[in-house]
Amino acid sequence: MNIQNISRFALGGMLVAAGVAHLTFGRKDFQAQVPDWVPLKKDDTVLYSGIAEIALGSALILTPKKHQTTLGIVAAMFFVAVFPGNISQYINKRDAFTLDTDSKRLARLLMQPLLIAWALFSTKKNKLN
């Protein structure tokens, strides 16, 4: 197994775990990330995004090679789509997941580009695939 596959499995597992947290013990904390302008109830948004994360994480683990690049783009777009929630948490100074200071919330914002890069790297086609 190469580093790309290990990376893809790790990202998939992380997404499944985050999705389960959305649906169970982390619901209240995830609500802190939902921007006020989202037209759904915060809890509904958290539940729907949790289901999406479980589906996306499972797909990253199970999708055949020929569809992995497309799935990586979808995963990267998902991380872009949820970024406004992280910005909202920072701007509105909402504490959640031990992100209880501006510096911690800012550091979380800086992690989002790494998640995008991780999704693209772990699914890109290369000469070894």
N, C-alpha and C positions, 0 to 999 in steps of 0.2 A: 504494500500500500504506500502510495507516495504522499508528499506533504500536502498537495492540493486536496486529495481525498480526505485525509485526516482533518484538514481545515474545514472542508465542506461538512463532514459529519459533526464536527464540533459546533459549527455555526447552526446546523440543523437542530442539534440537541439543545443548544442554548435557546433557540426560538421556541421549541416545544416546551421547555421548562418555563420560559417567560409567559407563554400562552396559558399554561396551567395556572401560573400565579395570577394572571389576569382573571381567571374564572374562579379562583378560590381565595387564598389567604392574602393576596396583594391587591384586591379590588379597590380598596379605599385609597391606597397609595397611588395606584395608577390613575385614579380619578383626579388627582392633583395635577396631572400632566395634560388633561383634556382642556384645550382652550375654551374660553367662554363663548366664542363665536360659533362653535360646532353646534349645528341645529338639532342634535339628538341629546337625550339625557346623558349625563356623564357616565352613569353606570352602564347604560346600553352601549355607549361607545367603547367602554372598557371590555365588555363582553364580546362585542363584534371583533374588536382588534385582537382579543385573545384567541378567538376561533381562527382568525386569519393567520396568526402566528403559529398556531399548532399545525394548520394546513401547510403553511410555507415551510416550516421546519421539517415536517414529515416528507414533503416533496424534495427538499434538498438532500435528504438521506436516501430516498427511494428512487428518484428519477434516473432513467437510463442516460448514459453519456451523451447521446445525440440531442437531448433536450436540456442539458445542464447549463449551457451558456445562456440560453433564453431565460431559464429559471433564475440564474444569477442576476440578470438584468431586472427581472421582476422583484427579486429580493432587495436589490439596490434601490429600486424605485419605492419599495415599501419603507425602507429606512429614510428616504427623502420625504415621503408622505407623512411620517410620524414626527419628523424634526420640529414642525411648529409646536407640537406638544412640549418638547424639551425647552424650546424658546419661551413658551408661555410659563412654564414652571420657573424659569430663571427670572423673567420680567416681573412676574407676580409674586416672587419670593415664596413659593409654596414648598413647604418641607414635605419630603417623602423619600423613602429608601435611604435614609441617612444623608440625603442631600439637604442639609439644614443650614448651609451657609452659601453666600453668593459664590465663593471660590469653588466649592464642591459642585454647585449647579453649573458654573462656567466650565469646569473640567468635564462634566458630563456632555456639554455641548460640543466640546472638542473631540469627544469620542465618536460622534456620529459619522464623520468622514472616514474614520477607521472601519466602522461597520460596513459602510458602503464599499470601501476598498476590499474588505474581507469577502463580501458577497461576490464581487467581480473576480477576485483572484482565485477563489476556491472553485469557481465554475468555468473559468475561461478555457478555451481550447488551446492546446500547445502541441508541439511536435511529439511529445510523449503520449498524448491521448489518442 
